[in-house]
Amino acid sequence: METVKALSHFLDLNDISYDKSTLYAAPFSLSLAEYFPQEKTSIYVYDFSANQKWEDSSYNTFQETQKIEAVNLAVVFPEKNHEQASYVINEALSSLTNNGVLIAVAHNLAGGKRISKIIRDLGGVIEEELSKNHCRVVMARNGCEVIPQRNQVYKNDFGYWSQAGLFGHDKIDRGSSLLLQNIEEEMTGNIADFGCGYGYISCGVAAKTQHNINKIYAYDNDYRAVKCCEKNLLEKNQNVDFEVKWYDLTQAPETDFFDTILLNPPFHAGKKTDISLGKSIIESAAKSLKKRGVIYVVANIHLPYEAVLKHAGISFDIITTKQGFKVFKGVKQ
């Protein structure tokens, strides 16, 4: 992991003493654990998989930044999304005690070159920078007593609660919209939204088929998405029972349980395209479907999910292709 290697190199070059530290959005790494012992470190993490690994290693983890205590060292792994990077850096700077140290690290292809500007714009004072392993490491201190807080969750122009850093946070995703346009008007039983994001598909399903659904189950690996989806379903849905879960969908949440699953699989991991992620989620969905259960999948037209569906025991048709997307309707055999 290039960011961890770059940070480790920086820490080896600089003797930084601290009493308490918080790692923000940190990937799990045994190398990081060597530099940041459990008794002095807490982890702010919204990725379910990373959270499990940190907890399994006996670290205290948090998903809401207001629960993090003041520290004299904050280490940030900002996202590629500029707004979310600004938010998490701002939170880290705000958490520092007087004369506390901020270290931010990101790959150059994921916004590393703009970290310094973000920190300066938020009132931080840059002390040192390092380029290593195609990454940028920046050390700074909080340069003012009060750094203006930014709003974490907001209502986008389409009336949904959302947050910068979520997939398509400020828009209606075209693939999700196409999927919703092509599902059956009347679905019944237990319905699942795999990778729910801020809840556009779940809310749409509730509005279209509300009289026949037993329950909607919405899942996402991102804690922020789960909270936004829950908020949107509470506000927009008055009649359908629902449950929103923070979960790693590369593992099947149920077995032979759902009547219908809707899926717009992610195909990026950080800065890279990663088709294997969507493949794993489709396989989990197939395991979670009842026999003769129905799955709808929307994907970019170039993504080779046909073989994945077939291997998972799903017979399918491509029911539409439009605007660079294809929608599969499949049945579990």
C-alpha positions in Angstrom: 0.0 0.0 0.0 1.8 3.0 -1.3 0.4 5.6 1.1 1.3 3.5 4.1 4.9 3.1 2.8 5.2 6.8 2.2 3.9 7.6 5.7 6.2 5.0 7.3 9.2 6.6 5.5 8.2 10.0 6.7 7.8 8.9 10.3 11.2 7.2 10.2 12.8 10.5 9.1 10.9 12.6 11.7 10.9 12.0 15.4 7.3 13.0 16.3 6.3 12.6 20.0 2.7 12.6 21.0 0.4 11.5 23.9 -2.7 10.7 21.9 -3.4 10.3 18.2 -6.3 9.7 15.9 -6.0 8.2 12.4 -8.7 9.4 10.0 -10.0 7.1 7.3 -7.0 4.9 7.7 -6.7 1.6 5.8 -5.8 -1.3 8.1 -2.1 -2.1 8.1 0.2 -3.9 10.5 2.8 -1.3 9.5 0.6 1.5 10.9 0.0 -0.5 14.0 3.8 -0.5 14.7 3.9 3.3 14.7 0.5 3.9 16.5 0.0 1.6 19.5 -3.5 0.8 20.7 -3.2 2.6 24.0 -2.4 6.0 22.4 -4.5 5.7 19.2 -8.1 5.9 18.1 -9.4 5.3 14.5 -12.0 7.3 12.6 -13.2 4.8 10.0 -16.4 4.6 7.9 -15.3 1.5 5.8 -16.9 -1.6 7.3 -14.1 -3.9 6.3 -11.4 -1.7 7.7 -13.3 -1.1 10.8 -13.6 -4.8 11.5 -9.9 -5.3 11.1 -9.0 -2.4 13.4 -11.5 -3.7 16.0 -10.1 -7.2 15.7 -6.7 -5.7 16.6 -8.2 -4.1 19.7 -8.2 -0.5 18.5 -11.0 1.9 19.5 -12.9 3.0 16.4 -15.4 5.8 15.7 -17.7 6.5 12.9 -18.8 10.0 13.9 -16.1 12.6 14.3 -17.8 14.5 17.2 -17.0 11.5 19.4 -13.3 11.9 18.9 -11.4 13.5 21.8 -8.7 16.2 21.4 -5.3 14.8 20.4 -1.9 16.2 19.7 -1.4 14.1 16.6 -3.9 13.6 13.8 -3.0 11.5 10.7 -5.3 11.7 7.7 -5.8 9.6 4.6 -8.0 12.0 2.6 -10.1 10.8 -0.3 -9.9 11.8 -3.9 -13.1 13.7 -3.7 -12.1 17.3 -2.9 -15.1 18.1 -0.7 -14.7 15.1 1.5 -10.9 15.5 1.7 -11.5 19.1 2.9 -14.1 17.9 5.4 -11.9 15.2 7.0 -8.8 17.4 7.1 -10.8 20.2 8.7 -12.1 17.7 11.3 -8.6 16.6 12.0 -7.2 20.1 12.4 -10.1 21.0 14.7 -9.4 18.0 16.9 -5.8 19.1 17.6 -4.7 20.5 20.9 -2.6 23.7 21.0 0.5 23.2 18.8 -0.7 19.7 17.7 0.5 18.1 14.6 -1.4 17.1 11.5 0.0 14.6 8.9 -1.9 14.0 5.7 -0.9 11.5 3.1 -2.5 10.7 -0.3 -1.4 9.2 -3.7 -0.7 11.8 -6.3 -3.5 10.3 -8.5 -5.9 10.6 -5.6 -5.5 14.2 -4.8 -2.1 14.1 -3.1 -0.8 17.2 -5.0 -3.5 19.4 -3.6 -3.3 18.5 0.1 -1.1 21.5 0.9 -3.6 23.9 -0.6 -6.5 22.4 1.3 -4.6 22.6 4.6 -3.7 26.2 4.0 -7.2 27.1 3.0 -8.4 25.7 6.3 -6.0 27.7 8.4 -3.2 25.1 8.8 0.5 26.0 8.7 2.6 23.8 6.6 5.9 22.7 8.2 7.2 19.9 5.9 6.4 18.0 2.7 7.7 14.8 1.3 7.2 13.1 -2.1 7.6 9.3 -1.9 6.1 6.2 -3.6 4.0 8.4 -5.9 2.5 9.9 -2.8 2.6 13.3 -1.0 3.0 13.5 2.8 2.3 16.9 4.4 2.9 17.9 8.0 1.2 20.9 9.4 -0.1 22.6 12.6 -3.4 24.3 13.3 -2.7 27.9 12.7 -5.8 29.5 14.3 -7.8 28.9 17.5 -11.1 28.2 15.8 -11.4 26.6 12.4 -14.9 27.1 10.9 -16.8 23.8 10.9 -18.2 22.4 7.7 -21.6 20.7 7.4 -21.2 17.0 7.0 -24.6 15.9 5.8 -26.7 18.1 3.5 -29.7 17.9 1.2 -28.7 17.8 -2.4 -30.6 19.5 -5.3 -32.7 16.5 -5.8 -34.1 16.4 -2.3 -31.9 13.6 -0.8 -29.8 13.8 2.3 -26.2 13.1 1.2 -22.6 13.7 2.0 -19.5 14.6 -0.1 -17.4 11.5 -0.6 -20.4 9.2 -1.3 -20.8 7.9 -4.8 -22.7 10.5 -6.9 -23.5 12.5 -3.7 -24.7 15.6 -5.5 -26.6 14.0 -8.4 -29.0 11.2 -9.4 -26.7 8.5 -10.8 -27.7 7.7 -14.4 -27.2 3.9 -13.9 -29.4 3.8 -10.8 -32.0 5.9 -12.5 -32.1 3.5 -15.4 -32.3 0.5 -13.1 -35.3 2.0 -11.3 -37.1 2.7 -14.6 -36.8 -0.9 -15.6 -37.9 -2.8 -12.5 -41.3 -4.4 -12.2 -44.0 -2.1 -10.8 -45.2 -4.8 -8.3 -42.5 -6.6 -6.4 -43.3 -8.7 -3.3 -41.7 -10.1 -0.3 -38.2 -9.2 1.0 -36.4 -6.7 -1.2 -32.6 -5.9 -0.9 -30.7 -2.9 -2.1 -27.0 -4.0 -2.3 -24.8 -1.0 -2.1 -27.5 1.5 -1.3 -25.5 4.7 -1.2 -27.6 7.6 0.0 -30.8 5.6 -0.7 -32.0 6.6 -4.2 -33.0 3.1 -5.3 -34.4 2.1 -1.9 -36.6 5.2 -1.8 -37.7 4.6 -5.4 -38.6 1.0 -4.8 -40.6 2.0 -1.7 -42.6 4.5 -3.7 -43.3 2.2 -6.7 -44.2 -1.0 -4.9 -45.1 -0.1 -1.4 -48.3 -2.2 -1.0 -46.7 -5.6 -1.6 -43.3 -5.4 0.0 -42.7 -7.2 3.3 -39.5 -5.3 4.0 -36.7 -3.4 2.3 -33.1 -4.2 3.4 -30.5 -1.7 2.4 -26.8 -2.4 2.8 -23.6 -0.5 2.3 -20.0 -0.8 3.2 -19.8 3.0 3.9 -21.1 4.1 7.3 -21.9 7.6 5.9 -24.1 6.1 3.2 -26.0 4.0 5.7 -26.8 7.1 7.8 -27.9 9.1 4.8 -30.0 6.2 3.4 -31.7 5.7 6.7 -32.5 9.5 6.9 -33.9 9.5 3.4 -36.1 6.4 4.0 -37.4 7.9 7.2 -38.3 11.1 5.4 -39.6 9.9 2.1 -41.2 6.5 2.9 -44.3 6.3 5.1 -45.6 2.8 4.5 -42.8 0.3 4.0 -40.9 -1.4 6.7 -37.1 -1.1 6.2 -33.8 -1.9 7.7 -30.5 -0.2 6.8 -27.3 -2.1 7.6 -23.6 -1.3 7.7 -22.1 -4.4 6.0 -19.4 -5.8 3.8 -21.3 -7.1 0.7 -18.4 -9.3 -0.5 -19.9 -11.6 2.1 -23.6 -12.7 1.7 -25.7 -11.1 4.5 -28.3 -13.9 4.2 -28.8 -17.3 2.5 -31.8 -18.0 0.3 -33.7 -15.2 1.8 -34.5 -12.3 -0.6 -37.2 -12.3 -3.2 -35.6 -9.5 -5.2 -32.2 -7.9 -5.1 -31.3 -4.6 -6.8 -27.6 -3.9 -7.5 -25.5 -1.1 -9.0 -22.1 -2.7 -8.2 -19.1 -0.5 -7.5 -16.1 -1.0 -9.8 -13.6 1.4 -8.2 -11.3 0.7 -5.2 -9.7 4.1 -4.4 -8.1 5.4 -7.6 -8.2 2.1 -9.5 -10.8 0.2 -11.4 -11.5 -3.1 -9.7 -14.0 -5.3 -11.4 -13.4 -8.1 -8.8 -15.3 -6.0 -6.3 -18.5 -6.0 -8.3 -17.9 -9.7 -9.1 -17.8 -10.6 -5.3 -20.9 -8.6 -4.6 -22.9 -10.3 -7.4 -21.8 -13.7 -6.1 -23.0 -12.7 -2.6 -26.3 -11.5 -4.0 -26.8 -14.8 -5.7 -26.2 -16.7 -2.5 -28.7 -14.4 -0.7 -31.5 -14.9 -3.2 -34.3 -17.5 -2.8 -34.6 -20.1 -5.5 -36.5 -18.4 -8.4 -35.6 -15.0 -6.8 -35.0 -12.1 -9.1 -31.9 -9.9 -9.4 -31.6 -6.6 -11.3 -28.1 -5.4 -12.0 -27.1 -2.2 -13.8 -23.5 -1.8 -15.0 -21.4 0.2 -17.5 -21.9 -1.5 -20.8 -18.2 -2.6 -21.1 -18.1 -4.4 -17.7 -18.1 -8.2 -18.2 -20.7 -9.3 -15.7 -22.4 -11.9 -18.0 -20.0 -14.7 -17.1 -20.2 -13.8 -13.4 -24.0 -14.1 -13.4 -23.9 -17.3 -15.3 -21.3 -18.8 -13.0 -23.4 -17.8 -9.9 -26.4 -19.8 -11.2 -28.4 -16.8 -12.6 -30.2 -17.1 -15.9 -30.6 -13.6 -17.3 -31.6 -11.2 -20.1 -30.3 -7.8 -20.8 -33.6 -5.9 -20.7 -32.2 -2.5 -21.9 -29.0 -0.7 -23.0 -29.0 3.0 -22.8 -26.6 5.9 -22.2 -23.6 3.6 -21.8 -25.3 1.3 -19.3 -27.0 -2.2 -19.5 -29.6 -3.6 -17.2 -29.7 -7.3 -16.4 -32.8 -9.1 -15.1 -31.9 -12.5 -13.8 -33.5 -15.4 -12.0 -31.8 -17.8 -9.6 -32.0 -21.4 -10.8 
